[in-house]
Amino acid sequence: SWPLTRGGPGVMTAPMYSLETAHEDMIHDAQFDYYGKRLATCSSDRTIRIYDVSGEERRQVATLTGHEGPVWEVAWAHPKFGVLLASCSYDRQVIVHRESPENVWTPVHYYTAESSVNSVAWAPHEHGLMLACASSDGRVTVMTHKADDAWEAAPLDDCTLGCNAVSWAPFSHVGSQEEGRVVKRIATGGCDNNVRIYRHTVDGRWELEGAPLSDAGTGGNGHRDWVRDVAWAPGSGMPTNMVASCSEDGTVIIWKQSEPRGPWKPTKLPDFDAPVWRVSWSVTGNMLAASSGDNKVTLWKEALDGSWTMLSSVAETGVAAGAAAGGGAAAPAAPPAPAAA
């Protein structure tokens, strides 16, 4: 079963309930759609399951197949493009599924990488229909849907040891306007313990912006083991870029940038007792959820002095507990060490 909270991804508010997913193996990801009415889960059983959670009676409405290995992540596209769900797997495949008509799903695009694809993320809808995927061959590939219904793939070399996560900057982030044009940026997390920021240049290339955000480059304030996830905070109206990253070393870091191409300043949350697999921001970008390998999901918020305080945790049974109680919650299981499929 999967404990859920209403209010969309990254927002942990009562009431809570548990959903029997019927997956036959470990669950790796769970994502609400744009409206918070549907939930997609994926598993090592090679399937994706779609649930209607809009009413009191939560029910499964579809099972998506097509992958030949564990499915690591799923991501819903913005509804202006229709009902689209992307998935990535150890089988090296990215599949874009489309729903039309209701509850009838069809794969509309396949992309094959050189090794396990560990993360998928849709760009802000203002950029058009674009999908980024990170894979164990160390590449991030950005796919763009064209007017003739074809997809154009643009790979960039990120980390030779493997890339675990990718996240897009919001459309109106700090530095999003340069010389009258809109600039796209992505953040990545790699097996070399680093977080990297890339910008899309005027000639259509993706280039590394500044040095990698590393332990050595921050005076010992970076990660010391694989970065498992990165999440760029949604635009909150504040003149600050924020990227959260989490690591195998049990740390979560909030990276802040206050001016275009300026330095990124790290703030570490208190150390966790286990590897941290996933970080997720609330819709407003002022709260952060972190899931760790000891089956705990914790919710954090920034204080006025810039420090971060744990507000609550969610027990595996779906019972919320105060920060002092330190309850646990079922967390998405992380992929194993990246390797060629």
DOSEZA-30271 format. One record per residue: x, y, z of N, C-alpha, C in turn; residue in one letter. Coordinates in steps of 0.05 Angstrom, whole numbers, plus 5000, padded with zeros to 4 digits. Example, Ala and Ser with C-alpha at 12.3 -4.5 7.8 and 13.67 -1.06 7.14 Angstrom:
<atoms>
ATOM     nu     nv     nw    cau    cav    caw     cu     cv     cw   res
ATOM   5264   4886   5156   5246   4910   5156   5264   4934   5156     A
ATOM   5257   4955   5142   5273   4979   5143   5258   5001   5157     S
</atoms>
This chain:
<atoms>
ATOM     nu     nv     nw    cau    cav    caw     cu     cv     cw   res
ATOM   5017   4976   5000   5000   5000   5000   5017   5025   5000     S
ATOM   5005   5048   4993   5020   5073   4990   5006   5094   5006     W
ATOM   5018   5106   5027   5005   5127   5042   5005   5153   5026     P
ATOM   4982   5166   5025   4979   5190   5009   4969   5214   5025     L
ATOM   4976   5238   5016   4965   5262   5028   4952   5278   5006     T
ATOM   4929   5290   5011   4915   5306   4991   4928   5333   4989     R
ATOM   4925   5346   4966   4936   5373   4963   4958   5374   4942     G
ATOM   4963   5353   4928   4983   5354   4906   5010   5344   4916     G
ATOM   5029   5341   4896   5055   5331   4903   5071   5350   4921     P
ATOM   5084   5339   4941   5100   5355   4959   5085   5371   4980     G
ATOM   5058   5369   4980   5042   5383   5000   5030   5362   5019     V
ATOM   5039   5362   5043   5030   5342   5062   5010   5354   5082     M
ATOM   4985   5351   5076   4964   5361   5093   4943   5340   5098     T
ATOM   4930   5340   5121   4909   5322   5127   4885   5328   5109     A
ATOM   4866   5309   5104   4868   5281   5113   4887   5264   5096     P
ATOM   4895   5241   5108   4912   5222   5094   4898   5195   5091     M
ATOM   4906   5180   5071   4894   5154   5068   4915   5136   5055     Y
ATOM   4909   5110   5055   4927   5091   5043   4914   5078   5019     S
ATOM   4931   5074   4998   4921   5063   4973   4934   5036   4968     L
ATOM   4918   5016   4964   4929   4990   4956   4934   4990   4926     E
ATOM   4960   4989   4919   4967   4993   4891   4965   4968   4873     T
ATOM   4967   4945   4886   4967   4920   4871   4993   4915   4856     A
ATOM   5013   4932   4860   5039   4926   4847   5050   4900   4860     H
ATOM   5065   4885   4844   5076   4860   4853   5105   4862   4862     E
ATOM   5116   4886   4862   5144   4889   4870   5147   4918   4881     D
ATOM   5171   4925   4886   5178   4951   4899   5168   4975   4882     M
ATOM   5156   4994   4896   5147   5019   4882   5169   5039   4883     I
ATOM   5175   5052   4860   5197   5071   4859   5188   5100   4857     H
ATOM   5164   5105   4848   5155   5133   4845   5125   5134   4845     D
ATOM   5115   5158   4854   5086   5163   4854   5082   5193   4849     A
ATOM   5066   5199   4828   5063   5227   4821   5033   5234   4815     Q
ATOM   5024   5256   4828   4997   5266   4821   4998   5281   4795     F
ATOM   4976   5282   4781   4974   5299   4757   4970   5328   4765     D
ATOM   4968   5345   4745   4967   5374   4750   4944   5382   4769     Y
ATOM   4922   5368   4767   4898   5375   4783   4897   5360   4809     Y
ATOM   4915   5341   4814   4915   5325   4838   4892   5305   4839     G
ATOM   4881   5298   4816   4858   5280   4815   4866   5252   4807     K
ATOM   4889   5249   4795   4899   5223   4787   4927   5219   4798     R
ATOM   4933   5193   4803   4959   5186   4814   4971   5164   4796     L
ATOM   4996   5168   4789   5011   5148   4773   5033   5136   4791     A
ATOM   5035   5110   4792   5056   5097   4807   5072   5078   4788     T
ATOM   5097   5073   4794   5113   5055   4778   5130   5037   4796     C
ATOM   5137   5014   4785   5148   4993   4802   5168   4976   4788     S
ATOM   5182   4960   4804   5200   4940   4793   5185   4917   4779     S
ATOM   5159   4916   4782   5143   4896   4767   5139   4904   4738     D
ATOM   5152   4926   4729   5153   4935   4701   5127   4948   4692     R
ATOM   5110   4955   4710   5084   4967   4703   5081   4995   4715     T
ATOM   5063   5010   4703   5054   5036   4713   5024   5033   4718     I
ATOM   5016   5042   4740   4987   5041   4747   4976   5069   4752     R
ATOM   4952   5073   4741   4939   5099   4742   4914   5096   4760     I
ATOM   4911   5114   4779   4888   5113   4798   4873   5140   4797     Y
ATOM   4847   5137   4799   4829   5160   4803   4827   5164   4833     D
ATOM   4837   5187   4843   4836   5192   4872   4820   5218   4877     V
ATOM   4802   5225   4859   4788   5250   4861   4765   5248   4881     S
ATOM   4755   5225   4887   4732   5222   4904   4739   5206   4929     G
ATOM   4718   5198   4944   4722   5182   4968   4730   5154   4961     E
ATOM   4722   5145   4938   4728   5118   4929   4752   5119   4909     E
ATOM   4776   5111   4918   4799   5112   4901   4801   5086   4886     R
ATOM   4804   5087   4859   4804   5063   4843   4824   5064   4821     R
ATOM   4835   5040   4814   4853   5038   4792   4838   5040   4766     Q
ATOM   4848   5056   4747   4833   5059   4722   4850   5049   4698     V
ATOM   4876   5044   4701   4892   5035   4679   4918   5023   4689     A
ATOM   4928   5004   4673   4955   4993   4677   4970   4996   4651     T
ATOM   4993   5009   4653   5009   5014   4629   5033   4995   4628     L
ATOM   5037   4982   4606   5059   4964   4603   5077   4974   4580     T
ATOM   5098   4959   4574   5116   4966   4552   5145   4966   4560     G
ATOM   5150   4970   4586   5178   4969   4595   5186   4940   4601     H
ATOM   5211   4935   4597   5222   4908   4602   5240   4907   4626     E
ATOM   5239   4926   4643   5255   4927   4667   5241   4944   4688     G
ATOM   5253   4947   4712   5241   4964   4732   5237   4993   4722     P
ATOM   5214   5004   4729   5207   5031   4720   5214   5050   4743     V
ATOM   5233   5069   4738   5243   5085   4760   5226   5110   4766     W
ATOM   5217   5124   4745   5202   5149   4750   5180   5152   4729     E
ATOM   5160   5168   4737   5139   5177   4719   5136   5207   4722     V
ATOM   5126   5220   4701   5122   5249   4701   5098   5256   4684     A
ATOM   5079   5272   4694   5057   5282   4679   5064   5308   4665     W
ATOM   5056   5310   4639   5059   5335   4625   5037   5355   4633     A
ATOM   5041   5380   4626   5020   5400   4632   4996   5393   4615     H
ATOM   4972   5398   4626   4947   5389   4612   4942   5405   4586     P
ATOM   4956   5427   4581   4951   5441   4556   4960   5424   4532     K
ATOM   4976   5404   4537   4985   5386   4516   4969   5360   4514     F
ATOM   4947   5359   4529   4932   5334   4531   4941   5318   4555     G
ATOM   4932   5294   4557   4940   5277   4579   4963   5259   4571     V
ATOM   4987   5268   4579   5012   5254   4572   5027   5246   4597     L
ATOM   5038   5222   4597   5054   5212   4620   5080   5201   4609     L
ATOM   5102   5210   4619   5128   5199   4612   5138   5180   4633     A
ATOM   5152   5159   4624   5163   5140   4643   5192   5132   4634     S
ATOM   5208   5124   4653   5235   5116   4646   5242   5091   4662     C
ATOM   5261   5075   4651   5265   5048   4662   5294   5039   4659     S
ATOM   5300   5018   4674   5326   5005   4673   5331   4993   4645     Y
ATOM   5309   4989   4630   5311   4977   4603   5322   4997   4582     D
ATOM   5331   5020   4591   5342   5041   4574   5321   5058   4559     R
ATOM   5296   5052   4564   5275   5065   4549   5261   5088   4564     Q
ATOM   5254   5108   4548   5235   5129   4557   5210   5125   4539     V
ATOM   5187   5124   4552   5162   5121   4537   5144   5144   4544     I
ATOM   5133   5157   4524   5112   5177   4528   5085   5164   4521     V
ATOM   5068   5163   4542   5041   5151   4539   5020   5173   4536     H
ATOM   5001   5169   4519   4979   5188   4516   4952   5175   4522     R
ATOM   4935   5189   4536   4908   5180   4542   4888   5192   4522     E
ATOM   4875   5176   4506   4854   5185   4488   4842   5161   4475     S
ATOM   4815   5156   4480   4797   5171   4498   4803   5164   4527     P
ATOM   4785   5172   4545   4790   5169   4574   4795   5140   4581     E
ATOM   4817   5136   4597   4825   5110   4607   4836   5091   4586     N
ATOM   4841   5102   4562   4853   5086   4540   4880   5099   4535     V
ATOM   4902   5084   4540   4929   5095   4538   4944   5082   4515     W
ATOM   4959   5099   4501   4974   5090   4478   5002   5102   4479     T
ATOM   5023   5086   4475   5050   5098   4473   5053   5113   4447     P
ATOM   5062   5138   4449   5064   5155   4425   5093   5163   4419     V
ATOM   5112   5156   4437   5140   5162   4431   5158   5144   4448     H
ATOM   5179   5133   4435   5199   5118   4449   5226   5131   4445     Y
ATOM   5242   5131   4466   5270   5139   4463   5287   5118   4477     Y
ATOM   5309   5110   4464   5327   5090   4476   5354   5102   4481     T
ATOM   5363   5100   4506   5389   5110   4514   5409   5088   4513     A
ATOM   5434   5094   4521   5455   5073   4521   5455   5056   4547     E
ATOM   5441   5065   4567   5440   5051   4592   5415   5059   4608     S
ATOM   5412   5050   4632   5388   5055   4648   5381   5085   4649     S
ATOM   5356   5091   4644   5347   5119   4646   5334   5122   4674     V
ATOM   5346   5141   4690   5340   5142   4718   5320   5164   4725     N
ATOM   5316   5184   4708   5299   5207   4715   5287   5219   4690     S
ATOM   5262   5229   4692   5249   5244   4671   5236   5268   4683     V
ATOM   5236   5290   4667   5223   5315   4677   5214   5331   4653     A
ATOM   5189   5340   4654   5178   5358   4633   5187   5387   4639     W
ATOM   5191   5401   4618   5198   5430   4620   5173   5446   4628     A
ATOM   5177   5470   4639   5154   5488   4642   5138   5490   4616     P
ATOM   5112   5491   4618   5096   5489   4593   5100   5513   4575     H
ATOM   5110   5536   4586   5115   5559   4569   5137   5554   4549     E
ATOM   5154   5534   4553   5175   5528   4535   5166   5510   4512     H
ATOM   5141   5500   4514   5132   5480   4495   5135   5452   4506     G
ATOM   5129   5432   4490   5129   5405   4499   5158   5394   4498     L
ATOM   5172   5395   4521   5200   5386   4522   5204   5368   4546     M
ATOM   5220   5347   4542   5224   5327   4563   5254   5322   4566     L
ATOM   5264   5323   4591   5292   5317   4596   5293   5290   4610     A
ATOM   5314   5275   4603   5318   5249   4617   5348   5246   4623     C
ATOM   5353   5234   4647   5380   5230   4656   5386   5200   4658     A
ATOM   5410   5192   4649   5415   5163   4647   5443   5156   4658     S
ATOM   5447   5130   4662   5471   5120   4674   5495   5122   4656     S
ATOM   5491   5128   4631   5514   5132   4613   5527   5160   4617     D
ATOM   5516   5175   4635   5526   5202   4641   5515   5224   4624     G
ATOM   5495   5217   4609   5483   5238   4591   5455   5247   4601     R
ATOM   5449   5272   4595   5422   5282   4597   5413   5288   4569     V
ATOM   5390   5278   4562   5379   5283   4535   5353   5300   4537     T
ATOM   5352   5321   4522   5329   5339   4521   5314   5334   4495     V
ATOM   5289   5325   4497   5273   5319   4474   5252   5340   4470     M
ATOM   5250   5350   4445   5231   5371   4439   5211   5361   4418     T
ATOM   5185   5365   4424   5165   5357   4405   5161   5379   4383     H
ATOM   5162   5371   4358   5160   5389   4335   5132   5390   4323     K
ATOM   5128   5410   4306   5102   5414   4294   5093   5391   4277     A
ATOM   5113   5376   4265   5106   5353   4248   5102   5328   4265     D
ATOM   5100   5330   4291   5095   5308   4310   5120   5291   4314     D
ATOM   5143   5300   4304   5168   5286   4309   5181   5297   4334     A
ATOM   5200   5282   4345   5214   5290   4369   5244   5293   4362     W
ATOM   5255   5316   4371   5284   5321   4367   5298   5317   4393     E
ATOM   5320   5300   4393   5335   5294   4417   5362   5308   4416     A
ATOM   5368   5322   4438   5393   5336   4441   5407   5327   4466     A
ATOM   5428   5309   4463   5442   5299   4487   5464   5318   4496     P
ATOM   5469   5318   4522   5492   5332   4533   5506   5314   4552     L
ATOM   5533   5315   4553   5549   5299   4570   5550   5312   4598     D
ATOM   5540   5298   4618   5538   5310   4645   5560   5299   4663     D
ATOM   5559   5273   4668   5577   5261   4688   5586   5233   4678     C
ATOM   5611   5228   4676   5620   5203   4665   5613   5179   4682     T
ATOM   5608   5183   4708   5601   5161   4726   5572   5155   4725     L
ATOM   5555   5172   4713   5527   5167   4712   5511   5191   4724     G
ATOM   5487   5196   4712   5470   5217   4721   5444   5206   4733     C
ATOM   5437   5214   4757   5414   5203   4771   5389   5219   4769     N
ATOM   5391   5246   4765   5367   5263   4767   5370   5288   4750     A
ATOM   5347   5298   4741   5347   5323   4726   5322   5339   4734     V
ATOM   5324   5365   4735   5301   5382   4742   5303   5409   4727     S
ATOM   5280   5419   4718   5280   5444   4703   5276   5468   4721     W
ATOM   5289   5491   4714   5283   5516   4727   5256   5526   4719     A
ATOM   5241   5539   4737   5215   5550   4730   5218   5571   4708     P
ATOM   5197   5576   4694   5198   5594   4671   5209   5622   4678     F
ATOM   5201   5632   4702   5208   5659   4710   5229   5659   4732     S
ATOM   5249   5642   4730   5270   5641   4750   5289   5665   4747     H
ATOM   5305   5669   4767   5325   5691   4766   5345   5685   4744     V
ATOM   5347   5704   4725   5365   5700   4702   5351   5688   4678     G
ATOM   5324   5687   4679   5310   5675   4657   5308   5693   4632     S
ATOM   5314   5718   4635   5314   5737   4613   5342   5747   4608     Q
ATOM   5352   5743   4584   5378   5753   4576   5376   5766   4548     E
ATOM   5382   5792   4547   5382   5806   4521   5356   5801   4506     E
ATOM   5334   5802   4520   5308   5801   4507   5299   5773   4500     G
ATOM   5313   5752   4508   5305   5725   4502   5302   5709   4528     R
ATOM   5285   5688   4526   5281   5671   4549   5303   5650   4550     V
ATOM   5314   5646   4574   5335   5626   4577   5325   5602   4594     V
ATOM   5330   5579   4583   5322   5554   4598   5346   5544   4614     K
ATOM   5341   5533   4637   5362   5521   4653   5352   5494   4665     R
ATOM   5371   5476   4670   5365   5451   4683   5386   5447   4705     I
ATOM   5379   5431   4725   5398   5422   4746   5400   5392   4744     A
ATOM   5424   5381   4749   5428   5352   4748   5442   5343   4773     T
ATOM   5439   5318   4780   5453   5305   4802   5467   5280   4793     G
ATOM   5493   5278   4799   5508   5256   4788   5522   5238   4808     G
ATOM   5533   5216   4798   5547   5196   4814   5575   5206   4822     C
ATOM   5583   5229   4814   5608   5241   4823   5604   5260   4847     D
ATOM   5580   5258   4859   5573   5273   4883   5566   5303   4877     N
ATOM   5564   5310   4852   5561   5338   4844   5533   5345   4834     N
ATOM   5526   5370   4838   5502   5382   4825   5513   5401   4804     V
ATOM   5500   5401   4781   5508   5419   4759   5485   5434   4749     R
ATOM   5490   5459   4740   5470   5476   4728   5478   5481   4698     I
ATOM   5459   5477   4680   5464   5481   4652   5444   5503   4642     Y
ATOM   5454   5518   4622   5437   5538   4609   5436   5532   4579     R
ATOM   5413   5540   4567   5409   5536   4538   5419   5561   4524     H
ATOM   5438   5559   4507   5450   5582   4494   5434   5591   4470     T
ATOM   5441   5614   4460   5427   5626   4437   5430   5609   4412     V
ATOM   5452   5594   4410   5456   5577   4387   5446   5549   4391     D
ATOM   5430   5544   4412   5416   5519   4415   5432   5498   4430     G
ATOM   5454   5505   4442   5470   5485   4457   5463   5487   4487     R
ATOM   5469   5465   4501   5468   5465   4531   5496   5467   4541     W
ATOM   5502   5487   4557   5529   5491   4568   5528   5492   4598     E
ATOM   5550   5482   4610   5552   5482   4639   5556   5511   4648     L
ATOM   5540   5519   4668   5542   5547   4678   5557   5546   4705     E
ATOM   5581   5556   4704   5597   5556   4728   5608   5529   4735     G
ATOM   5622   5527   4757   5634   5501   4766   5612   5484   4778     A
ATOM   5616   5457   4778   5597   5440   4792   5595   5447   4821     P
ATOM   5572   5443   4833   5568   5448   4861   5577   5424   4876     L
ATOM   5601   5425   4887   5614   5401   4898   5622   5406   4927     S
ATOM   5630   5384   4940   5639   5386   4968   5665   5403   4970     D
ATOM   5684   5397   4951   5709   5412   4952   5705   5441   4945     A
ATOM   5687   5447   4927   5684   5475   4918   5668   5492   4938     G
ATOM   5656   5479   4958   5640   5494   4978   5653   5493   5006     T
ATOM   5678   5485   5007   5691   5484   5033   5680   5463   5052     G
ATOM   5672   5440   5040   5662   5418   5056   5632   5419   5061     G
ATOM   5618   5436   5046   5589   5438   5050   5573   5425   5027     N
ATOM   5586   5408   5011   5572   5394   4990   5567   5365   4997     G
ATOM   5558   5350   4977   5553   5321   4982   5579   5305   4980     H
ATOM   5580   5283   4994   5604   5266   4994   5598   5238   4983     R
ATOM   5575   5235   4972   5567   5210   4959   5548   5217   4936     D
ATOM   5539   5197   4922   5522   5201   4899   5499   5220   4905     W
ATOM   5493   5239   4887   5469   5255   4888   5446   5239   4876     V
ATOM   5426   5234   4893   5404   5217   4884   5382   5233   4870     R
ATOM   5377   5258   4878   5356   5273   4867   5362   5303   4868     D
ATOM   5351   5318   4850   5352   5347   4851   5324   5358   4844     V
ATOM   5317   5380   4856   5291   5392   4851   5293   5422   4852     A
ATOM   5288   5435   4829   5288   5465   4828   5262   5475   4839     W
ATOM   5263   5493   4858   5238   5503   4871   5221   5519   4851     A
ATOM   5195   5516   4853   5177   5532   4836   5181   5562   4843     P
ATOM   5175   5579   4824   5177   5608   4828   5158   5617   4850     G
ATOM   5169   5630   4870   5153   5639   4893   5150   5669   4894     S
ATOM   5161   5683   4874   5159   5712   4874   5183   5725   4887     G
ATOM   5200   5710   4901   5224   5720   4914   5247   5720   4893     M
ATOM   5264   5740   4895   5286   5743   4875   5309   5723   4881     P
ATOM   5303   5698   4883   5322   5678   4890   5317   5652   4875     T
ATOM   5337   5639   4865   5335   5612   4855   5342   5593   4877     N
ATOM   5327   5571   4880   5332   5551   4900   5331   5523   4887     M
ATOM   5351   5507   4892   5353   5480   4883   5358   5462   4908     V
ATOM   5342   5442   4912   5347   5422   4933   5360   5398   4921     A
ATOM   5379   5386   4935   5391   5361   4927   5394   5343   4951     S
ATOM   5394   5317   4945   5396   5297   4967   5416   5276   4958     C
ATOM   5427   5261   4977   5449   5244   4971   5449   5218   4986     S
ATOM   5464   5199   4976   5469   5174   4988   5482   5177   5016     E
ATOM   5495   5200   5020   5509   5205   5046   5491   5214   5068     D
ATOM   5464   5215   5063   5445   5223   5084   5443   5253   5087     G
ATOM   5450   5268   5067   5447   5297   5069   5427   5308   5049     T
ATOM   5415   5331   5056   5399   5347   5038   5410   5375   5039     V
ATOM   5415   5387   5016   5426   5414   5014   5407   5432   4998     I
ATOM   5402   5456   5009   5387   5476   4994   5408   5496   4983     I
ATOM   5409   5497   4956   5427   5515   4942   5412   5540   4934     W
ATOM   5423   5564   4941   5410   5589   4935   5427   5607   4917     K
ATOM   5414   5620   4898   5428   5639   4881   5411   5664   4880     Q
ATOM   5423   5687   4886   5407   5712   4888   5411   5731   4864     S
ATOM   5428   5724   4845   5432   5741   4822   5439   5723   4798     E
ATOM   5433   5732   4774   5438   5716   4750   5468   5709   4749     P
ATOM   5474   5683   4745   5501   5673   4743   5518   5678   4767     R
ATOM   5505   5685   4789   5519   5689   4814   5526   5663   4828     G
ATOM   5540   5665   4851   5548   5641   4865   5523   5627   4878     P
ATOM   5525   5601   4881   5505   5585   4895   5514   5580   4923     W
ATOM   5498   5588   4943   5506   5585   4971   5490   5562   4983     K
ATOM   5504   5542   4995   5491   5518   5005   5482   5522   5034     P
ATOM   5459   5510   5041   5450   5507   5068   5443   5478   5072     T
ATOM   5456   5464   5091   5451   5436   5096   5429   5433   5117     K
ATOM   5411   5415   5112   5392   5407   5133   5407   5388   5152     L
ATOM   5396   5385   5176   5408   5366   5195   5411   5338   5181     P
ATOM   5433   5325   5187   5439   5299   5174   5417   5279   5180     D
ATOM   5411   5263   5159   5391   5241   5161   5406   5216   5170     F
ATOM   5390   5197   5180   5402   5171   5190   5404   5151   5168     D
ATOM   5397   5158   5143   5397   5139   5121   5401   5155   5095     A
ATOM   5407   5141   5073   5408   5155   5048   5382   5169   5042     P
ATOM   5383   5192   5029   5359   5206   5022   5355   5203   4992     V
ATOM   5331   5192   4985   5326   5184   4957   5313   5206   4940     W
ATOM   5296   5221   4953   5279   5240   4936   5273   5265   4952     R
ATOM   5273   5288   4938   5264   5313   4949   5243   5325   4930     V
ATOM   5223   5339   4942   5201   5349   4927   5190   5375   4940     S
ATOM   5187   5396   4924   5177   5421   4934   5147   5422   4934     W
ATOM   5136   5438   4952   5107   5445   4951   5102   5462   4926     S
ATOM   5078   5465   4918   5071   5480   4894   5080   5509   4897     V
ATOM   5079   5520   4921   5087   5548   4925   5117   5551   4930     T
ATOM   5131   5529   4932   5160   5530   4935   5170   5538   4962     G
ATOM   5153   5537   4983   5163   5546   5009   5166   5523   5029     N
ATOM   5159   5498   5020   5163   5475   5037   5176   5453   5020     M
ATOM   5192   5436   5034   5206   5415   5021   5201   5388   5035     L
ATOM   5194   5368   5019   5191   5341   5029   5216   5325   5022     A
ATOM   5225   5308   5040   5248   5291   5035   5242   5263   5043     A
ATOM   5247   5243   5026   5242   5215   5033   5269   5201   5034     S
ATOM   5272   5184   5055   5297   5172   5061   5295   5141   5063     S
ATOM   5318   5128   5064   5319   5099   5063   5310   5086   5089     G
ATOM   5304   5101   5110   5294   5089   5135   5263   5091   5136     D
ATOM   5251   5094   5112   5222   5095   5110   5210   5119   5124     N
ATOM   5223   5141   5122   5212   5166   5133   5209   5187   5111     K
ATOM   5187   5202   5113   5183   5226   5096   5180   5250   5115     V
ATOM   5197   5269   5112   5197   5293   5130   5191   5318   5114     T
ATOM   5178   5337   5127   5170   5362   5115   5185   5385   5128     L
ATOM   5198   5402   5112   5215   5424   5122   5206   5451   5111     W
ATOM   5211   5471   5128   5204   5499   5120   5225   5518   5129     K
ATOM   5231   5538   5113   5251   5558   5119   5241   5579   5139     E
ATOM   5257   5585   5159   5250   5606   5178   5260   5633   5168     A
ATOM   5252   5654   5181   5259   5681   5173   5289   5685   5173     L
ATOM   5303   5671   5191   5332   5675   5193   5348   5657   5173     D
ATOM   5333   5644   5155   5346   5627   5135   5351   5598   5143     G
ATOM   5346   5592   5168   5349   5564   5177   5324   5548   5169     S
ATOM   5327   5521   5169   5305   5503   5161   5297   5486   5184     W
ATOM   5271   5485   5188   5259   5471   5210   5241   5448   5200     T
ATOM   5243   5424   5213   5226   5402   5205   5198   5407   5218     M
ATOM   5178   5408   5201   5151   5413   5211   5138   5387   5220     L
ATOM   5141   5366   5205   5127   5341   5211   5140   5318   5196     S
ATOM   5131   5294   5203   5138   5270   5188   5112   5254   5186     S
ATOM   5112   5235   5167   5088   5219   5162   5095   5190   5167     V
ATOM   5080   5177   5184   5085   5149   5190   5077   5131   5167     A
ATOM   5089   5107   5166   5083   5088   5145   5054   5080   5145     E
ATOM   5041   5082   5168   5013   5076   5169   4996   5098   5160     T
ATOM   5008   5121   5152   4993   5144   5143   4985   5163   5166     G
ATOM   4997   5159   5189   4990   5177   5212   5011   5198   5214     V
ATOM   5003   5223   5213   5021   5246   5215   5031   5249   5244     A
ATOM   5056   5257   5246   5068   5261   5273   5082   5287   5273     A
ATOM   5083   5300   5296   5098   5325   5299   5128   5320   5295     G
ATOM   5143   5341   5292   5171   5339   5287   5185   5324   5310     A
ATOM   5176   5329   5334   5189   5317   5358   5184   5287   5358     A
ATOM   5161   5278   5348   5154   5250   5349   5171   5234   5330     A
ATOM   5179   5246   5307   5197   5232   5288   5184   5208   5276     G
ATOM   5159   5209   5268   5146   5186   5255   5157   5180   5228     G
ATOM   5151   5157   5217   5162   5149   5191   5141   5147   5170     G
ATOM   5149   5144   5144   5131   5140   5123   5144   5123   5101     A
ATOM   5127   5109   5086   5138   5094   5064   5149   5113   5043     A
ATOM   5173   5109   5035   5187   5126   5015   5191   5111   4989     A
ATOM   5192   5126   4967   5198   5113   4941   5225   5099   4943     P
ATOM   5227   5075   4933   5252   5061   4933   5270   5072   4911     A
ATOM   5296   5075   4917   5315   5086   4898   5324   5064   4879     A
ATOM   5332   5073   4854   5344   5053   4836   5371   5044   4848     P
ATOM   5380   5020   4839   5406   5011   4848   5428   5026   4834     P
ATOM   5453   5018   4837   5475   5031   4825   5471   5031   4794     A
ATOM   5474   5055   4782   5471   5056   4753   5489   5036   4739     P
ATOM   5477   5022   4719   5493   5003   4703   5479   5000   4677     A
ATOM   5494   4992   4657   5483   4988   4631   5462   4965   4632     A
ATOM   5440   4970   4619   5419   4950   4619   5425   4928   4599     A
</atoms>
